Amino acid sequence: MPPAQLPLEFPHRPALGGDDFLVATPNADAVAWLDRWPDWPAPALVIHGAPGCGKSHLCQVFLSASGGRAVSIAALRTATPPDMVGDAPALVIDDVEAALAAGLEHELFHLYNFIAESRRHLLLTAAAAPARWAVNLPDLRSRLNAAMACEIGPPDDPLMAAVLVKLFADRQLKIDDGVLAFLLARMERSFDAARRAVAALDAAALAERRNITVPLAREVLGRLEG
């Protein structure tokens, strides 16, 4: 099947804002756990992986499906757990390591306890697994280490191809197999890199009134790399 049809081969989950999250081998375990909600064996689920692997997008998928609330560092610092939770069945803290680095261990500990006592759930994302987080509060460390955890691996070639084709299609652009193969062979393996490359190629094609070809892709990637 040609690359232009790859997105049709992947299951997807709707996210807030109307974007779809493509489900593939690197993120399948994380998606499976989210699909099991609220039947989780613990109050918290940690999804970890390298920057740009899709954790934030998956948070939006979970918020859309669960009716949960996102919690910012500012809210964690100033609001009480009942105020943060309200009537939401679940909370999401995207990049919990930033909250820990901001010195909010006690606030996170109290929120976790409230979540557990009120039989709600907490989704946390991070770059590293919980055992590698810098947590000084022993009670918080024990709770976080007992949470379920799953990793999102780097996007493989089929998923990256599907993402690229979808990003171009979202801009009403079509690319041929040669351009797609060129990008896959030379791009950083992350969704953020894919978004930057597609946006830059679209802008260059419009500014220079050129089709998106391998020579143009070579120029644009060269500029993006510095």
C-alpha angles and dihedrals in degrees: 000000000000119000092249088071097045097103089062090062094061127079112233141200124213117243133196110280093037098276119134124228112220114223116217141145097287094056102025096104093051092048091048091055092049090049089055092058128153087024094077120143092220136035094248138048122195120203113190136178144126120303111279096025093118104266095132092047090051089052088058090051090053094046090051093049099040104035087233131151132246115229120211126205089250091055092046089053098047111022130076119241093252090051092049093048101039107160095328116127093214142016131214127208109187110203099010089180088071089056091050091048088052090060097252099135095122092047091050091047093054091046092050091051092049091049091052095044093049092047095241129129139243127209115200129184129198142157094243135039116268093255089065097050120112099244119158100176105089096207092050091046092054092050094048093047089052092053121104112261134190133173130228108216125213114283113270124220097269092050093045090049091051092048093050094049090048093049091051091045090052086061092046090251129136124200130193127239093260094059091046092050091048093052094046092052095051110027129099109257100248138100090235090057090049092052092048093048095048092047092048093047091049092049093047093047091052095044094047096034091233134137118248102263136155093265090052091046089051091053094046095047089048090055092046091052091057 
